[in-house]
Amino acid sequence: MDLKEFLRLAIEKQASDLHLTEDSPPVLRIDGKLHKVNFPALTRDQLKRGIYAILADELKEKFERDRELDFSLALKDMERFRVNVHLQRGCVEAAFRRIPLYVPSMDELGLPPAVSYFARKPNGLILITGPTGSGKTTTLASMINLINEERACMIISIEDPIEYVHANKKSVIKQREVYTDTNSFSEALKRCLRQDPDCIVVGEMRDLETISTALTAAETGHLVLATLHTPDAPQTIERIIDVFPSYQQQQVRLQLSACLAGVISQTLLPRAEGKGRILATEVLVATMAVRNLIREKAVEQIPTSIQTGIQFGMHTMDMSLKMLYEKGIITYEDALSQVKNIEEFKQLLDN
């Protein structure tokens, strides 16, 4: 098994992922769909030899100790890959996520203008949310790139693992990889407050300590960009609050209402013509009205604030889907698969 050939094929086919599994040929995910490569099914021995061939000794030791391994892979004359090595019924298997060397601009990604507005803010908490594989990391990278091109900042990014690699332009960017450069997100985030940051990037807010420190950093005048695996703004806010013990939650509501700048929720849908995918988004801007809803435990009213906040750059996911469908970019069926309220969506189409 020549793993490098499979990785080159993933790049050639513009696949987002490569999966190596026992008793199956390699599988590519292209435009969100799985495609088997024309290759014999891989055996347990082939998989272990091929995957271990790309692991340094310390990574082999870590995998054999923890039975889980995440790292980034950079091979000569290739794009980078985020790699997860795991066991499945005792067999060593792996998933590779392709990371292009080039950071796409916000226009190329189809991001709404509010995202560049968020990136230009001097402080506050900005959250990028959505399911796995919805392009959160790429949106985060495009925001970092905009800051890097426009102003002189000390940007400290904590990632697991490092995906897009940024070169210093106007800003100085320090990219720290969890388990390689630091022991955990929470520890690195706590320490980075002593490293003179203007902007802090948290690859994923996973636990109470990380979330708590990110809120404190945003509250004390830093710009904090982070991702969460939540589908929309209301659930994002509730997720953050619910992480804390009940006796702390009111204080967290006050803290979050003061420092939140905005939430960008996103998903990727197949294009109607059958090739490629397009981004659909929801944008929440933390206006005074939204801050008040967070403080007053009325998060369920936030969708109404988004619907009526178009002048502030807000829009719901259903509005984004309506626009993409009316332009012929996505099909009606794909739009319906993502809408929050089918009846309201149909009313939007009638207006």
C-alpha positions as CSV (number, residue, x, y, z in Angstrom):
1,M,0.0,0.0,0.0
2,D,1.5,3.3,-1.1
3,L,-0.1,5.9,1.2
4,K,1.4,8.8,-0.6
5,E,-0.3,7.8,-3.8
6,F,-3.7,7.8,-2.1
7,L,-3.0,11.2,-0.7
8,R,-2.0,12.5,-4.1
9,L,-5.2,11.1,-5.5
10,A,-7.2,12.9,-2.8
11,I,-5.5,16.2,-3.9
12,E,-6.1,15.5,-7.6
13,K,-9.7,14.7,-7.1
14,Q,-10.2,17.7,-4.8
15,A,-11.5,15.3,-2.0
16,S,-12.0,16.8,1.4
17,D,-11.2,13.5,3.2
18,L,-9.5,10.1,2.6
19,H,-10.5,7.1,4.7
20,L,-8.5,3.9,5.1
21,T,-10.5,1.0,6.5
22,E,-10.0,-2.8,6.8
23,D,-11.6,-4.9,4.1
24,S,-12.4,-1.9,2.0
25,P,-10.6,0.0,-0.8
26,P,-9.6,3.6,0.1
27,V,-12.6,5.9,0.2
28,L,-12.6,9.6,-0.8
29,R,-15.2,12.1,0.3
30,I,-15.8,14.4,-2.7
31,D,-18.4,17.2,-2.5
32,G,-19.8,15.6,0.6
33,K,-20.3,12.1,-0.9
34,L,-18.2,9.0,-0.4
35,H,-16.5,7.4,-3.4
36,K,-14.5,4.1,-3.3
37,V,-11.1,4.2,-5.1
38,N,-10.6,1.5,-7.8
39,F,-8.1,-0.5,-5.7
40,P,-8.2,-3.9,-3.9
41,A,-9.6,-4.0,-0.4
42,L,-6.9,-3.1,2.2
43,T,-5.8,-5.8,4.7
44,R,-5.0,-5.3,8.4
45,D,-1.3,-5.8,7.8
46,Q,-1.3,-3.3,4.8
47,L,-3.0,-0.7,6.9
48,K,-0.7,-1.0,9.9
49,R,2.5,-0.9,7.7
50,G,1.3,2.0,5.6
51,I,0.0,4.2,8.5
52,Y,3.0,3.4,10.7
53,A,5.3,4.4,7.9
54,I,4.2,8.1,8.3
55,L,4.5,8.1,12.1
56,A,7.6,9.3,13.9
57,D,8.7,7.1,16.8
58,E,7.2,9.3,19.4
59,L,3.8,9.3,17.6
60,K,3.8,5.5,17.4
61,E,4.5,5.4,21.2
62,K,1.7,7.9,21.8
63,F,-0.8,6.0,19.7
64,E,0.1,2.6,21.2
65,R,-0.3,4.2,24.7
66,D,-3.5,6.2,24.1
67,R,-5.1,4.2,21.2
68,E,-6.0,7.5,19.6
69,L,-3.9,10.0,17.7
70,D,-4.4,13.4,16.1
71,F,-1.7,15.2,14.2
72,S,-1.0,17.2,11.1
73,L,1.0,15.8,8.2
74,A,3.1,17.8,5.8
75,L,4.8,15.8,3.0
76,K,7.1,17.3,0.4
77,D,5.3,18.8,-2.7
78,M,1.9,18.1,-1.2
79,E,-0.8,19.9,0.6
80,R,-1.2,19.4,4.4
81,F,-3.5,16.9,6.0
82,R,-5.1,16.6,9.4
83,V,-4.8,13.0,10.4
84,N,-6.7,10.9,12.9
85,V,-5.4,7.4,13.6
86,H,-7.6,5.0,15.5
87,L,-8.4,1.4,16.2
88,Q,-11.5,-0.4,14.8
89,R,-11.9,-3.9,16.0
90,G,-8.2,-4.0,16.7
91,C,-7.2,-2.8,13.3
92,V,-5.1,0.4,12.8
93,E,-7.1,2.7,10.6
94,A,-7.0,6.4,9.7
95,A,-8.9,9.4,8.4
96,F,-7.1,12.2,6.5
97,R,-8.6,15.7,6.1
98,R,-7.1,17.7,3.3
99,I,-5.9,21.2,4.1
100,P,-5.1,23.4,1.1
101,L,-1.9,25.4,1.4
102,Y,-3.7,28.5,0.2
103,V,-6.1,30.3,2.6
104,P,-9.1,31.4,0.6
105,S,-10.5,34.9,1.0
106,M,-13.9,35.6,2.5
107,D,-15.3,36.4,-1.0
108,E,-14.1,33.1,-2.3
109,L,-15.8,31.3,0.6
110,G,-19.0,33.2,0.1
111,L,-19.0,34.5,3.6
112,P,-21.4,37.4,4.4
113,P,-20.0,41.0,5.0
114,A,-20.6,40.6,8.8
115,V,-17.7,38.2,9.0
116,S,-15.2,40.8,7.9
117,Y,-16.8,43.3,10.3
118,F,-16.3,40.8,13.1
119,A,-12.6,40.3,12.1
120,R,-12.0,44.0,12.2
121,K,-13.3,44.4,15.8
122,P,-10.6,45.2,18.4
123,N,-12.1,43.0,21.1
124,G,-15.0,40.6,22.0
125,L,-15.9,37.0,21.5
126,I,-16.7,35.7,18.0
127,L,-17.9,32.2,17.6
128,I,-17.9,30.1,14.4
129,T,-20.2,27.1,14.7
130,G,-21.6,24.2,12.7
131,P,-21.3,20.5,12.3
132,T,-18.1,18.6,11.6
133,G,-16.9,19.3,8.0
134,S,-18.8,22.5,7.6
135,G,-15.7,24.6,7.0
136,K,-15.4,26.2,10.4
137,T,-11.6,26.0,10.3
138,T,-11.4,27.6,6.9
139,T,-13.6,30.5,8.0
140,L,-11.4,30.9,11.0
141,A,-8.3,30.9,8.8
142,S,-9.8,33.5,6.5
143,M,-10.5,35.8,9.4
144,I,-7.0,35.4,10.7
145,N,-5.7,36.2,7.2
146,L,-7.7,39.4,7.0
147,I,-6.4,40.6,10.4
148,N,-2.9,39.6,9.3
149,E,-3.2,41.7,6.1
150,E,-4.7,44.8,7.6
151,R,-3.3,45.5,11.1
152,A,-0.3,44.8,13.4
153,C,-1.5,42.4,16.0
154,M,0.0,39.7,18.2
155,I,-2.1,36.7,17.2
156,I,-1.8,33.5,19.3
157,S,-3.6,30.5,17.9
158,I,-4.1,27.3,19.9
159,E,-5.0,24.3,17.6
160,D,-5.4,20.5,17.7
161,P,-3.7,20.0,15.3
162,I,-2.4,23.0,13.4
163,E,-4.1,23.0,10.0
164,Y,-3.6,26.2,7.9
165,V,-0.1,27.6,8.4
166,H,0.1,31.4,8.4
167,A,3.0,33.5,7.5
168,N,3.6,36.8,9.3
169,K,2.4,39.9,7.3
170,K,1.4,42.9,9.3
171,S,0.8,40.7,12.3
172,V,2.9,38.3,14.3
173,I,1.2,34.9,14.4
174,K,2.2,32.2,16.9
175,Q,0.5,28.8,16.2
176,R,0.7,26.4,19.1
177,E,-0.3,22.8,18.7
178,V,-2.0,20.9,21.6
179,Y,0.1,17.9,22.8
180,T,3.1,19.1,20.8
181,D,3.6,22.7,22.1
182,T,1.3,22.6,25.1
183,N,-0.6,20.0,27.1
184,S,-4.1,21.3,26.6
185,F,-6.3,24.0,25.2
186,S,-7.1,25.3,28.7
187,E,-3.5,25.4,29.8
188,A,-2.3,27.1,26.6
189,L,-5.2,29.7,26.8
190,K,-4.4,30.5,30.4
191,R,-0.7,31.0,29.6
192,C,-1.2,33.0,26.5
193,L,-2.8,35.8,28.5
194,R,0.8,36.5,29.6
195,Q,2.2,36.5,26.1
196,D,0.8,40.0,25.1
197,P,-1.9,38.9,22.7
198,D,-4.2,41.2,20.8
199,C,-6.1,38.3,19.2
200,I,-6.5,34.8,20.6
201,V,-7.7,31.9,18.4
202,V,-9.1,28.8,20.1
203,G,-9.4,25.9,17.6
204,E,-12.2,24.4,19.6
205,M,-13.9,25.3,22.9
206,R,-14.2,21.9,24.5
207,D,-14.5,22.2,28.2
208,L,-15.5,24.4,31.1
209,E,-12.0,25.7,31.8
210,T,-11.3,26.6,28.2
211,I,-14.7,28.4,27.8
212,S,-14.2,30.2,31.1
213,T,-10.8,31.5,30.2
214,A,-11.9,32.5,26.7
215,L,-14.8,34.5,28.2
216,T,-12.3,36.2,30.6
217,A,-9.9,37.0,27.8
218,A,-12.7,38.6,25.7
219,E,-14.0,40.5,28.7
220,T,-10.6,42.0,29.4
221,G,-10.1,43.6,26.0
222,H,-8.9,40.8,23.7
223,L,-10.4,39.7,20.4
224,V,-11.2,36.0,20.8
225,L,-12.1,33.8,17.8
226,A,-13.3,30.2,18.6
227,T,-15.3,27.4,17.2
228,L,-18.0,25.2,18.6
229,H,-19.9,22.1,17.3
230,T,-23.4,23.7,17.6
231,P,-25.9,24.2,14.8
232,D,-27.1,27.8,15.5
233,A,-26.7,30.9,17.7
234,P,-29.3,30.1,20.4
235,Q,-27.9,26.6,20.9
236,T,-24.4,28.0,21.0
237,I,-25.3,30.4,23.8
238,E,-27.1,27.7,25.7
239,R,-24.2,25.3,25.3
240,I,-21.8,27.8,26.8
241,I,-24.0,28.6,29.7
242,D,-24.9,24.9,30.4
243,V,-21.3,23.9,30.7
244,F,-21.1,25.7,34.0
245,P,-22.6,24.6,37.3
246,S,-26.1,26.0,38.0
247,Y,-24.8,28.4,40.7
248,Q,-22.5,30.0,38.2
249,Q,-24.8,30.3,35.2
250,Q,-26.3,33.7,36.0
251,Q,-22.9,35.2,36.3
252,V,-21.9,33.5,33.0
253,R,-25.0,35.0,31.3
254,L,-23.9,38.5,32.4
255,Q,-20.3,37.8,31.3
256,L,-21.4,36.4,27.9
257,S,-23.9,39.2,27.3
258,A,-21.1,41.8,27.9
259,C,-18.3,40.2,25.8
260,L,-20.1,38.4,22.9
261,A,-19.6,40.2,19.6
262,G,-21.3,37.7,17.3
263,V,-22.0,34.1,16.1
264,I,-21.5,32.7,12.6
265,S,-23.2,29.4,12.1
266,Q,-22.6,27.6,8.9
267,T,-23.2,24.4,6.8
268,L,-22.1,23.2,3.4
269,L,-24.6,22.1,0.8
270,P,-24.1,20.5,-2.7
271,R,-24.4,22.8,-5.6
272,A,-27.4,22.3,-7.9
273,E,-25.2,21.6,-10.9
274,G,-23.7,18.6,-9.1
275,K,-20.1,19.7,-8.6
276,G,-18.8,21.4,-5.5
277,R,-20.5,22.7,-2.4
278,I,-21.7,26.1,-1.3
279,L,-21.8,27.7,2.2
280,A,-25.1,28.6,3.9
281,T,-24.8,30.8,7.0
282,E,-26.6,32.3,9.9
283,V,-25.3,35.5,11.5
284,L,-26.0,36.9,15.0
285,V,-24.7,40.3,15.9
286,A,-24.7,41.0,19.6
287,T,-26.8,44.2,19.6
288,M,-28.2,45.7,22.9
289,A,-31.4,43.8,22.4
290,V,-29.6,40.5,22.0
291,R,-27.4,41.2,25.0
292,N,-30.5,41.8,27.0
293,L,-32.1,38.5,25.9
294,I,-29.0,36.6,27.1
295,R,-29.1,38.4,30.5
296,E,-32.8,37.8,30.9
297,K,-32.8,34.1,30.1
298,A,-34.8,34.7,26.9
299,V,-32.4,33.0,24.4
300,E,-35.4,31.4,22.7
301,Q,-36.4,34.9,21.4
302,I,-33.0,35.3,19.6
303,P,-34.2,33.9,16.3
304,T,-36.8,36.7,16.2
305,S,-34.0,39.3,16.8
306,I,-32.0,37.8,14.0
307,Q,-35.0,38.0,11.6
308,T,-35.6,41.7,12.4
309,G,-31.9,42.6,12.6
310,I,-31.1,42.7,8.8
311,Q,-29.9,46.4,9.2
312,F,-27.2,45.1,11.6
313,G,-26.0,42.5,9.1
314,M,-28.0,39.6,10.7
315,H,-29.8,36.8,8.8
316,T,-31.2,33.4,9.7
317,M,-30.1,30.1,8.1
318,D,-33.5,30.0,6.4
319,M,-32.9,33.4,4.8
320,S,-29.6,32.2,3.5
321,L,-31.1,29.0,2.1
322,K,-33.9,31.0,0.4
323,M,-31.3,33.3,-1.3
324,L,-29.2,30.3,-2.5
325,Y,-32.3,28.5,-3.8
326,E,-33.7,31.5,-5.6
327,K,-30.4,32.0,-7.3
328,G,-30.5,28.4,-8.5
329,I,-27.3,27.5,-6.5
330,I,-28.9,24.8,-4.5
331,T,-32.0,22.6,-5.1
332,Y,-35.3,22.9,-3.2
333,E,-34.8,19.5,-1.6
334,D,-31.3,20.4,-0.3
335,A,-32.7,23.7,1.1
336,L,-35.5,21.9,2.8
337,S,-33.0,19.4,4.4
338,Q,-31.5,22.3,6.4
339,V,-34.3,24.7,7.2
340,K,-35.3,25.3,10.8
341,N,-39.0,26.0,10.2
342,I,-40.5,24.6,7.0
343,E,-43.7,26.7,7.2
344,E,-41.7,29.9,7.7
345,F,-39.3,29.0,4.9
346,K,-42.2,28.5,2.5
347,Q,-43.6,31.8,3.5
348,L,-40.2,33.4,2.8
349,L,-40.4,32.0,-0.7
350,D,-43.9,33.4,-1.2
351,N,-42.8,36.9,-0.2
